């Protein structure tokens, strides 16, 4: 599937690989917003909590990958969010280089 270019004239930026993020994974992170309402500048968690694997800290990965299927990771939703350990070497995990706009 091909999409139209975005505002930077980039094509097909969703669903290529899971995008490695700097924030720690916590399954309860978004539930805190339900309690306090809208936040204009939410801060990332300072530590990782994974109830499935207590001894391994996890980072957030987003966007889905070429291996995604509807049954596994909700297709290619850009809002898809999963967890992975920092030592992952899966071929469907990558990163994007970013520069601050200053």
Backbone as a ProteinNet text record, in pm:
[ID]
protein_1_A
[PRIMARY]
XXXXXXXXXXXXXXXXXXXXXXXXXXXXXXXXXXXXXXXXXXXXXXXXXXXXXXXXXXXXXXXXXXXXXXXXXXXXXXXXXXXXXXXXXXXXXXXXXXXXXX
[TERTIARY]
84.8	0	89.4	56.6	132.8	44.8	101.5	28.7	84.6	9.9	55.7	171.4	256.9	368	316.5	393.1	355.6	406.8	397.5	438.2	585.8	666.7	811.3	843.7	740.2	750.4	810.4	792.1	837.9	724.6	757.7	657.7	669.1	555.4	548.8	631.7	612.4	689.9	629.2	511	446.2	456.5	480.3	476	600.6	709.5	832.6	899.3	933.4	987.6	928.1	930	894.7	997.8	952.4	1041.5	1084.4	1213.9	1272.4	1257.5	1206.3	1184.6	1272.2	1299.3	1384.7	1309.2	1173.8	1101.7	1088.3	1085.4	1067.3	922.8	902.5	769.1	705.9	583.1	499.3	358	297.4	162.8	57.8	85.2	-10.4	12.3	102.2	139.3	19.2	-61	-172.9	-290.7	-301.7	-413.7	-403.7	-282.6	-268.9	-337.5	-347	-411.4	-563.6	-618.3	-761.5	-797.1	-706.8	-731.7	-716.8	-615.9	-587.7	-633.3	-675.6	-722.2	-608.8	-632.4	-537.1	-408.8	-294.6	-165.6	-103.1	-54.6	2.4	144.7	217.8	355.6	383.2	325.5	345.2	491	539.9	677.7	682.7	786.7	803.8	831.1	796.6	825.8	975.8	1010.8	1152.7	1208.5	1120.8	1166.7	1070.8	1108.4	1028.7	964.4	839.7	771.3	704.6	739.7	676.4	622.2	491.8	435.9	461.1	490.4	516.7	660.6	751	893.4	956.5	944.2	982.6	1131.2	1217.3	1361.2	1423.8	1347.1	1402.9	1334.8	1413.4	1359.9	1325.9	1217	1172.8	1162.6	1187.2	1166.5	1042.5	989.6	871.5	915.7	840.6	853.7	716	713.1	586.7	584.5	465.6	437.5	413	448.6	427.2	537.6	538.4	645.1	588.9	678.1	637.6	588.3	612.3	565.8	428.5	371.8	244.7	128.6	38	-88.1	-198	-320.6	-431.2	-441.8	-415.2	-426.8	-315.8	-202.8	-87.7	-70.7	-66.3	-35.3	-122.6	-247.6	-344.4	-301.7	-243.7	-205.3	-96.8	-111.6	-7.9	-47.1	-126.8	-165.2	-42	-31.5	83.9	83.5	-30.4	-38.9	-6	19.1	50.6	171.2	163.6	269.6	294.9	420.8	457.7	583.1	638.1	756.4	863	988.4	1097.2	1214.9	1298.6	1416.1	1525.7	1610.6	1715.1	1813.9	1821	1917.3	1855.3	1737.5	1673.4	1757	1750.7	1821.7	1730.3	1602.2	1506.9	1517.4	1498.9	1510.9	1396.5	1289.2	1176.6	1174.4	1289.3	1303	1409.3	1377.8	1471.9	1460.3	1514.9	1507.2	1507.1	1469.5	1473.4	1569.6	1647.8	1735.6	1654	1665.5	1590.8	1684.5	1644.8	1720.4	1621.9	1660.7	1575.6	1560	1438.3	1412.7	1471.2	1500	1554.5	1465.2
-117.2	0	123.6	221.2	345.4	461.7	553.9	671.1	795.3	903.4	1030.9	1083.4	1167.8	1223.4	1310.8	1315.1	1402.7	1544.2	1634.1	1773.3	1790.8	1689.3	1695.8	1622.4	1582.4	1509	1369	1312.5	1176.7	1079.3	964.3	863.2	741.5	679.4	549.1	540	633.7	636	548.6	496.5	412.2	265.8	181.1	37.9	-22.9	48.2	-7.8	-95.9	-36.9	-110.5	-51.2	-128.7	-72.3	33.9	151.7	265.2	265.1	247.9	248	386.1	394.8	521.7	530.5	651.2	668	649.1	655.8	647.4	503	491	362.3	316.8	186.8	129	109.3	153.1	126	100.8	-12	-39.6	57.3	121.4	212.6	358.8	386	524.3	608.8	560.4	640.3	646.4	549.9	552.2	670.9	723.6	840	963.4	972.9	1087.8	1083.6	962.7	949.6	1008.8	995.5	1044.2	1195.4	1251.1	1394.8	1480.4	1416.1	1491.5	1526.7	1624.5	1666.4	1722.5	1689.2	1745.9	1807.1	1929.8	1996.2	1951.1	1903	1859.2	1735.2	1619.9	1499.8	1455.7	1413.4	1367	1215.3	1165.7	1021.4	957.3	830.1	761.3	760.1	761.1	762.6	621.9	520.8	383.1	292.2	167.1	71.4	-28.4	-63	-167.9	-258.1	-385.2	-482.2	-594.6	-601.1	-704.4	-846.5	-860.9	-993.5	-1039.2	-945.9	-978.7	-873.2	-892.6	-792.8	-755.9	-845.6	-821	-751.9	-732	-672.5	-538.5	-432	-300	-298.3	-230.8	-227.1	-83.5	-64.1	63.8	53.1	166.3	170.7	162.9	87	88.1	123.7	199.3	246.3	226.3	239	250.4	119.3	4.1	-120.9	-149.2	-269.9	-306.9	-385.5	-424.5	-501.6	-641	-684.8	-815.3	-810.3	-691.3	-678	-739.4	-795.2	-846.7	-802.9	-797.5	-750.5	-827.5	-956.2	-1036.8	-1006.6	-956.3	-940.4	-798.1	-698.9	-563.8	-456.2	-484.8	-387.3	-328.4	-409.5	-363.8	-258.6	-158.5	-56.5	75.7	71.5	193.9	268.1	395.1	472.9	489.5	476.8	490.3	360.6	253.1	125.7	141.9	81.7	95.5	-41.2	-81.9	-210.1	-188.9	-296.8	-291	-384.9	-353.3	-443.2	-414.5	-513.3	-494	-422.5	-347	-269.5	-353.6	-482.6	-565	-634.5	-590.5	-654.3	-638.4	-739.5	-731.9	-780.7	-761.1	-805.3	-721.1	-782.7	-712.1	-613.9	-624.4	-533.7	-421.4	-390.5	-279.8	-184.2	-55	44.5	173.5	281.3	411	519.6	638.8	754.2	855.3	917.7	1024.9	1153.1	1227.2	1351.8	1465.2	1585.4	1704.8	1802.7	1865.7	1964.8	2085.2	2139.5	2254.5	2384	2387.9	2503.4	2619
0	0	0	-79.4	-86.9	-46.3	28.8	74.9	7.8	13.6	-40.4	43.8	-13.4	64.3	178.5	287.5	398.3	371	468.3	450.7	418.8	445.5	415.8	285.5	213.4	87.7	105.6	224.5	250.9	225.4	172.5	139.2	229.9	258.1	323.5	451.8	541.8	666.4	776.1	755.8	855.8	816	914.2	889.6	830.8	826.3	771.5	876.8	989.7	1104.4	1231.5	1339.5	1469.3	1500.3	1537.1	1562.6	1708.8	1731.8	1865.4	1927.2	2048.5	2116.9	2240.6	2286.5	2404.1	2535.3	2533.1	2659.9	2710.2	2842.4	2906.7	2892.2	2890.9	2878.7	3016.1	3028.9	3146.2	3094	3128.7	3078.2	3131.8	3245.2	3307.8	3270.1	3177.1	3146.4	3103.3	3010.3	2959.8	3056	3145.7	3240.5	3335.9	3359.8	3448.2	3390	3258	3196	3214.1	3224.3	3249.5	3385.7	3481.6	3617.3	3628.3	3561	3578.2	3460.9	3353.1	3236.7	3141.8	3059.2	2955.5	3015.9	2955.5	2994.6	2870.7	2881	2763.4	2733.8	2833.6	2812.6	2896.6	2858.8	2940.2	2938.3	3051.5	3064.2	3051.3	2990.5	2975	3110.6	3126.7	3252.6	3282	3409.8	3448.5	3467	3465.7	3476.2	3401.2	3388.1	3313.7	3409.5	3380.9	3454.8	3351.6	3352.5	3264.4	3351.7	3369.9	3457.3	3407	3277.9	3222.8	3245.2	3265.2	3280.6	3372.4	3501.3	3601.7	3602	3560.9	3573.1	3452.7	3345.6	3223.6	3195.2	3191.6	3156.8	3008	2972.3	2833	2784.3	2656.6	2588.6	2501	2462.6	2376	2230.5	2152	2006.4	1952	1842.4	1784.3	1633.7	1578.5	1435.5	1362.3	1414.9	1343.2	1243.5	1190.6	1097.6	980.5	890.4	773.7	812.3	934.9	979.3	1045.7	1063	1135	1058.4	1135.7	1082.5	1178.7	1132.4	1215.8	1347.6	1345.6	1466.1	1566.9	1522	1611	1662.7	1577.1	1625.6	1562.5	1543.5	1491.1	1356.9	1272	1139.2	1143.3	1059.4	1046.6	1111.1	1217.3	1287.5	1335.9	1305.4	1351.5	1502.3	1564.2	1709.5	1782.4	1709.6	1774.1	1866	1984.1	2084.7	2144.8	2146	2205.1	2289.3	2341	2426.3	2372.6	2403.1	2368.7	2460.2	2479.4	2564.3	2485.8	2554.7	2485.5	2404.2	2431	2357.4	2235.9	2192.8	2078.5	1950.8	1868.1	1739.3	1627.3	1645.7	1544.7	1418.4	1304	1175.8	1151.1	1228.3	1208.9	1313.3	1373.1	1467.5	1413.9	1413	1362.4	1440.5	1386.7	1452.9	1346.4	1388.2	1299.4	1358.3	1275.4	1319.5	1324.3	1431.8	1443.8	1485.8	1450	1486.2	1547.7	1656.4	1719.8	1627.9	1620.9	1533.8	1590	1717.9	1790.4	1777.6
[MASK]
++++++++++++++++++++++++++++++++++++++++++++++++++++++++++++++++++++++++++++++++++++++++++++++++++++++

